[in-house]
Amino acid sequence: MDQIKTGRFLKELRNEKGMTQEMLAKHFNVSSRTVSRWETGTNLPDISLLTEIADFYDVDVREIIDGERKSEMMDKEIREVADKMADYSNNEKNKLLRVVQVASIAGIAITVIALVLQLIAYEPDLRRAVAILATFIAFIVMGIITLYVTGLLQKITRHRKLVKGIKITTIVVMAVVTHVVLVSMFVVCLAGASFLSAQKYVITDTAEYKKYIHNGLTPASELGMGEDPIFDVLPEKIDDVKADEFQIFYYNPWDPQYMIYMTLDYGDKYDEEIARLKGIGIENYKDIYSVTDEPEGYDLVAMDSDVYYGFVYAMVPENADSNTKITYVAIVFCNYAPDVDVHEYIPDKYLLKGLDVSDNSPYRTSMMKENN
């Protein structure tokens, strides 16, 4: 078969009709580029169109295939065979098209649901923003595919106002999604800068106690356990007592974190401080961060515990009748785990039994799953 010859013949037939390639393309619902390829012999018409083209030009199929007019018309049997072949081809295409249509519609439904769920649970986060952008792009792609396979795309392209409206809507939505991504990137960069620039302070001078505790760097209202400030267990001031041990670790990359331990000798003011601490009481602390009991060899006098912030507690040695010393410990953080190793800043003997505030602790893992 000579495709070049067939193409020339098709061009000759079109010229005889006095039609342009654009006019013929519109008649057969194809692109003008497709018609051009037919006439240059680059491609041949689909078999399903062959009979239609022959009828349109009033020639037989064999003449188109041979690229020249014949003295005899193709007999009825040959034409019927061609028609049946075209019908068969159309049936096979329609079956495949229906499968593609159902799959594309299902794809749109899934991407819409995914997009809505992501937007409902959205918090400023770069990975979530990128996921939303990717889902939106998938929605656009699936939408175009669905419009194409259902034949709606060709109808829509004929209405310029509708096309313009779709373009404007797409641009607006893309602008909103891009804004979300950029804001998330800014928040992540800001958080990263804050994290990298944050300094870790280890304070051993009791004169700086007030700077960090009670109206210090972090207002009590920012670290609350219920209605009571988290540092209520700690004394208001310590400049009138002797400090046998004293260390405050302070770190604030974006949420303040404290690791504090101090042993204060109250002398004749011991009973007064014990009464104050017993007035605070001991909140339930067991099972939080895997804690099983108070530190070995100590009795808790006061405890302020929280599933999110941690623990602040005061304790005295067991069976020490003449004792005048009280040890205070604070392990305060956010997001279910500190950014540092608690064992580096607080002696193990002062830590609650079973305490696990590491990043991969079972307690933190379960709480993160529960809140996500």
C-alpha positions in Angstrom: 0.0 0.0 0.0 1.3 3.4 -1.0 0.4 5.8 1.8 1.8 8.9 -0.1 -0.5 8.0 -3.1 -3.5 7.6 -0.8 -2.7 10.9 0.9 -2.6 12.7 -2.5 -5.9 11.1 -3.5 -7.5 12.3 -0.2 -6.2 15.8 -0.9 -7.6 15.7 -4.4 -11.0 14.6 -3.2 -11.1 17.4 -0.6 -10.2 20.0 -3.2 -13.0 18.7 -5.4 -15.3 19.4 -2.6 -13.9 22.9 -2.2 -13.2 22.4 1.5 -10.3 23.5 3.6 -8.5 21.1 6.0 -10.1 22.9 8.9 -13.6 22.4 7.5 -13.0 18.7 6.9 -11.6 18.3 10.4 -14.6 19.9 11.9 -16.9 17.6 9.8 -15.2 14.4 11.0 -14.6 15.8 14.6 -10.8 15.5 14.3 -8.0 18.1 14.3 -6.8 19.9 11.2 -3.4 18.5 11.9 -4.8 15.0 11.6 -6.3 15.8 8.2 -2.9 17.2 7.2 -1.2 13.9 8.2 -3.8 11.9 6.1 -3.0 14.0 3.0 0.8 13.8 3.4 0.7 10.1 4.0 2.2 10.3 7.4 -0.9 8.6 8.9 -4.0 7.0 7.5 -7.6 7.5 8.6 -8.7 5.1 11.3 -10.6 2.1 10.0 -13.7 3.3 11.8 -13.7 6.5 9.7 -12.8 4.9 6.4 -16.4 4.1 5.3 -17.6 7.5 6.4 -14.9 9.2 4.3 -15.7 7.0 1.4 -19.4 7.9 1.6 -18.6 11.6 2.1 -16.5 11.7 -1.1 -18.8 9.3 -2.9 -16.0 6.8 -3.6 -15.5 3.2 -2.5 -13.1 2.2 0.2 -10.9 0.3 -2.2 -10.3 3.5 -4.2 -9.1 5.3 -1.1 -6.8 2.4 -0.2 -5.4 2.2 -3.7 -5.2 6.0 -4.0 -7.0 6.2 -7.3 -10.4 6.0 -8.9 -11.6 2.6 -10.2 -13.8 2.0 -13.2 -15.8 -0.5 -11.1 -17.3 0.2 -7.7 -16.4 -2.0 -4.8 -19.1 -4.7 -4.6 -21.7 -4.7 -1.8 -20.0 -7.6 0.0 -16.7 -5.8 0.3 -18.4 -2.7 1.6 -20.3 -4.7 4.2 -17.1 -6.3 5.3 -15.5 -2.9 5.8 -18.6 -1.7 7.7 -18.5 -4.7 10.0 -14.8 -4.2 10.6 -15.5 -0.5 11.5 -18.3 -1.6 13.8 -16.1 -4.1 15.5 -13.4 -1.6 16.0 -15.9 0.9 17.5 -17.3 -1.7 19.9 -13.8 -2.6 21.2 -13.0 1.1 21.6 -16.2 1.8 23.4 -15.6 -1.0 25.9 -12.1 0.3 26.7 -13.5 3.8 26.8 -16.1 2.9 29.4 -13.5 1.3 31.6 -11.3 4.5 31.3 -14.4 6.7 32.0 -15.3 4.8 35.2 -11.6 4.8 36.4 -11.2 8.5 35.7 -14.5 9.4 37.6 -13.4 7.2 40.5 -10.0 8.9 40.4 -11.6 12.3 40.7 -13.8 11.2 43.6 -10.8 9.9 45.5 -8.6 13.0 44.9 -11.5 15.3 46.0 -12.0 13.3 49.2 -8.2 13.3 49.9 -8.0 17.0 49.2 -10.9 17.8 51.6 -9.5 15.6 54.4 -6.1 17.2 54.1 -7.6 20.7 54.2 -9.7 19.9 57.2 -6.8 18.6 59.2 -4.3 21.1 57.8 -1.6 22.6 60.1 1.3 24.8 58.8 3.8 22.1 57.7 5.8 21.9 54.5 5.2 18.2 53.9 1.5 18.6 54.3 1.4 21.6 52.0 3.3 19.8 49.3 1.0 16.8 49.7 -2.0 19.2 49.2 -0.4 20.7 46.1 0.3 17.2 44.7 -3.3 16.1 45.4 -4.6 19.3 43.7 -2.4 18.7 40.6 -3.7 15.1 40.5 -7.2 16.4 40.7 -6.6 18.7 37.7 -5.0 15.9 35.7 -7.8 13.5 36.5 -10.4 16.2 35.7 -8.9 16.8 32.2 -8.7 13.1 31.5 -12.3 12.6 32.6 -13.5 15.5 30.4 -11.6 14.1 27.5 -12.7 10.5 27.7 -16.4 11.5 28.2 -16.3 13.8 25.2 -17.1 16.8 27.3 -13.7 18.5 26.7 -14.4 18.9 23.0 -17.8 20.5 23.8 -16.3 22.8 26.4 -13.5 24.0 24.1 -16.2 25.4 21.7 -17.5 27.8 24.4 -14.8 30.4 24.9 -16.5 32.0 27.9 -16.6 28.7 29.8 -13.0 28.0 28.9 -12.0 31.4 30.2 -14.0 30.8 33.4 -12.3 27.5 34.0 -8.8 29.0 33.4 -9.6 31.8 35.9 -10.9 29.4 38.5 -7.8 27.2 38.1 -5.5 30.1 38.4 -7.2 31.3 41.6 -7.1 27.9 43.2 -3.5 27.4 42.2 -2.7 30.8 43.7 -4.3 29.8 47.0 -2.5 26.4 47.1 0.8 28.1 46.2 0.2 30.6 49.0 -0.4 27.8 51.5 2.9 26.1 50.3 4.9 29.4 50.6 3.5 30.2 54.0 4.3 26.6 55.2 7.8 27.0 53.8 8.2 30.3 55.6 7.0 28.8 58.9 9.4 25.8 58.5 12.3 28.1 57.7 11.4 30.4 60.6 11.2 27.4 62.9 14.5 26.0 61.6 16.2 29.4 62.1 14.8 29.6 65.6 15.9 26.1 66.4 19.4 26.7 65.1 19.9 30.0 66.8 18.5 28.9 70.2 21.1 28.6 72.9 21.2 26.1 75.8 21.8 27.7 79.1 23.1 25.9 82.2 22.7 28.2 85.3 24.4 27.3 88.6 24.2 30.7 90.2 21.3 31.0 92.6 21.2 34.7 92.1 19.7 34.1 88.6 16.8 31.9 89.9 14.2 34.7 89.6 15.3 35.4 86.1 14.2 32.0 85.0 11.5 31.0 87.5 8.3 32.9 88.5 7.9 35.9 86.3 11.2 35.1 84.6 11.9 34.4 80.9 8.7 32.4 80.5 5.5 33.8 82.0 3.7 31.2 84.1 0.6 31.6 81.9 2.5 30.1 79.0 3.2 26.9 80.9 0.0 26.0 82.7 -1.2 22.8 84.1 -5.0 23.4 84.4 -5.6 26.6 86.3 -2.3 26.5 88.2 1.0 27.6 86.9 3.4 24.8 86.3 6.1 26.1 88.6 3.9 26.5 91.7 5.8 23.6 93.3 9.0 25.6 93.2 9.6 28.2 95.9 8.9 31.8 95.1 12.5 32.8 96.1 15.5 31.0 97.4 17.8 33.9 98.4 17.1 33.3 102.1 18.0 29.6 102.2 21.1 27.6 101.7 21.4 25.7 98.3 23.3 22.5 98.6 22.7 21.8 94.9 21.4 24.1 92.2 21.2 23.8 88.5 18.8 25.1 85.9 18.9 24.1 82.3 17.0 26.4 80.0 16.4 25.9 76.2 13.9 27.6 74.0 14.1 26.7 70.3 10.4 27.5 69.9 8.9 26.1 73.1 10.6 26.7 76.5 12.2 23.6 78.1 13.5 23.3 81.6 15.6 20.7 83.4 15.9 21.8 87.0 17.2 20.2 90.2 18.1 21.9 93.5 18.4 20.8 97.1 17.7 23.6 99.6 18.3 23.5 103.3 15.5 25.4 105.0 16.7 25.1 108.6 14.0 26.3 111.0 11.8 27.3 108.0 11.5 23.7 107.0 8.1 23.0 108.5 6.7 26.2 106.9 7.8 25.1 103.4 6.6 21.5 103.9 3.1 22.9 104.8 3.1 25.0 101.6 4.0 22.0 99.5 1.5 19.7 101.1 -1.1 22.3 100.4 -0.3 21.8 96.7 -0.7 18.0 97.0 0.4 15.2 94.8 -1.3 14.9 91.4 -1.5 11.5 89.8 1.8 10.9 88.0 2.0 7.1 87.6 1.9 5.7 84.1 2.5 9.1 82.6 5.7 8.7 80.5 5.9 5.1 81.8 6.5 6.4 85.4 5.9 3.6 88.0 6.9 5.2 91.3 8.7 8.0 93.2 12.6 8.1 93.1 14.3 5.4 95.2 14.9 6.5 98.8 12.7 9.6 98.6 9.1 10.5 99.6 7.2 12.9 97.4 5.8 16.0 99.2 4.2 17.7 96.2 3.7 16.8 92.5 2.4 18.8 89.5 2.2 16.4 86.5 0.9 16.8 83.0 0.6 14.5 80.0 2.0 17.1 77.7 4.4 19.3 79.8 6.0 16.8 82.1 6.6 17.0 85.9 7.5 19.4 88.7 7.9 17.8 92.1 9.4 18.2 95.6 10.7 15.4 97.8 12.5 14.6 101.0 14.7 11.7 102.1 12.9 8.7 103.5 13.0 8.2 107.3 14.9 11.3 108.0 13.3 12.7 111.2 15.8 15.5 111.7 15.9 16.4 108.0 15.7 20.1 107.0 16.4 19.7 103.2 14.0 19.5 100.3 14.9 18.5 96.8 13.0 20.1 93.9 13.0 18.7 90.3 11.4 20.1 87.2 11.3 18.3 83.8 9.3 20.6 81.6 8.9 20.4 77.8 6.4 20.4 75.0 5.2 17.9 72.3 5.6 14.9 74.6 9.5 14.9 74.5 12.3 17.3 75.3 15.0 18.1 72.7 17.7 17.0 75.1 18.6 13.9 77.1 17.2 14.4 80.6 19.9 12.2 82.1 22.5 14.7 81.0 21.0 17.5 83.2 19.4 15.8 86.1 21.0 13.1 88.3 19.4 9.7 87.9 18.8 9.4 91.6 16.3 12.3 91.4 14.4 10.9 88.4 11.0 9.2 88.8 11.2 5.4 88.4 10.5 4.2 84.9 10.6 7.7 83.4 11.0 7.6 79.6 10.8 11.0 77.8 12.9 10.0 74.8 11.7 10.7 71.2 10.7 7.0 70.6 9.2 6.3 74.0 6.1 4.1 74.0 4.1 6.9 75.8 5.0 9.6 73.2 4.3 7.2 70.3 0.8 6.4 71.6 0.0 10.0 72.4 1.1 11.2 68.9 -1.0 8.6 67.3 -4.0 9.5 69.5 -3.7 13.2 68.5 -3.1 12.8 64.8 
